């Protein structure tokens, strides 16, 4: 068995914590964005992204967002 260096074990734990925080932020972002930009219930989109993160995020971008003209993105400024 290969001995682990304490710093190495801490870095792995820190990296896992960062990925977990990004995962929670992604679920929160989808929920808040779906409240503003989707006709479907925001809670259900958050559950989809929680259960299948990458697939759920792709599905949300393809199916969940409505094309509303209220945003300033995509207008050239």
VMD Tcl script that draws the C-alpha trace (Angstrom):
set ca {
  {0.00 0.00 0.00}
  {1.33 3.38 -0.98}
  {1.41 5.90 1.88}
  {-0.44 9.14 1.24}
  {1.03 12.51 2.01}
  {-1.27 14.58 4.27}
  {-1.22 17.50 1.83}
  {-2.20 15.19 -1.01}
  {-5.21 13.86 0.88}
  {-6.28 17.40 1.79}
  {-6.05 18.54 -1.83}
  {-8.32 15.71 -2.96}
  {-10.85 16.63 -0.28}
  {-10.68 20.30 -1.24}
  {-11.17 19.47 -4.90}
  {-14.21 17.36 -4.01}
  {-15.62 20.23 -1.98}
  {-15.15 22.63 -4.91}
  {-16.96 20.25 -7.27}
  {-19.79 19.81 -4.77}
  {-20.14 23.60 -4.42}
  {-20.24 23.97 -8.22}
  {-22.88 21.25 -8.39}
  {-25.08 23.03 -5.84}
  {-24.59 26.36 -7.60}
  {-25.59 24.77 -10.92}
  {-28.83 23.44 -9.41}
  {-29.55 26.83 -7.81}
  {-28.82 28.68 -11.06}
  {-31.12 26.43 -13.10}
  {-33.91 26.95 -10.56}
  {-33.63 30.75 -10.56}
  {-33.20 30.93 -14.34}
  {-36.17 28.63 -14.95}
  {-38.36 30.86 -12.79}
  {-37.61 33.74 -15.15}
  {-37.21 32.07 -18.54}
  {-39.29 28.89 -18.62}
  {-42.94 28.01 -18.84}
  {-42.25 24.70 -17.07}
  {-42.06 24.48 -13.26}
  {-38.65 25.62 -12.01}
  {-38.65 23.01 -9.25}
  {-38.87 20.18 -11.77}
  {-35.92 21.54 -13.76}
  {-33.90 21.76 -10.56}
  {-34.75 18.13 -9.76}
  {-33.73 17.02 -13.27}
  {-30.38 18.80 -12.97}
  {-29.91 17.41 -9.45}
  {-30.50 13.82 -10.57}
  {-28.58 13.98 -13.88}
  {-26.33 17.05 -13.78}
  {-24.77 17.18 -17.24}
  {-27.68 15.68 -19.13}
  {-30.16 17.81 -17.18}
  {-28.25 21.00 -17.92}
  {-28.11 20.21 -21.64}
  {-31.83 19.36 -21.66}
  {-32.61 22.59 -19.84}
  {-30.75 24.66 -22.42}
  {-32.40 22.83 -25.32}
  {-35.96 22.35 -24.02}
  {-36.47 24.45 -20.93}
  {-35.57 27.98 -21.86}
  {-38.01 30.06 -23.86}
  {-36.69 32.57 -26.33}
  {-37.93 35.80 -24.78}
  {-36.83 39.12 -26.23}
  {-36.29 40.82 -22.86}
  {-32.58 40.09 -22.47}
  {-29.77 42.21 -23.82}
  {-27.62 39.24 -24.84}
  {-27.40 38.46 -28.51}
  {-28.29 42.01 -29.59}
  {-24.76 43.14 -30.32}
  {-24.05 45.24 -27.23}
}
mol new
graphics top color blue
foreach p $ca { graphics top sphere $p radius 0.5 }
foreach p [lrange $ca 0 end-1] q [lrange $ca 1 end] { graphics top cylinder $p $q radius 0.2 }
display resetview
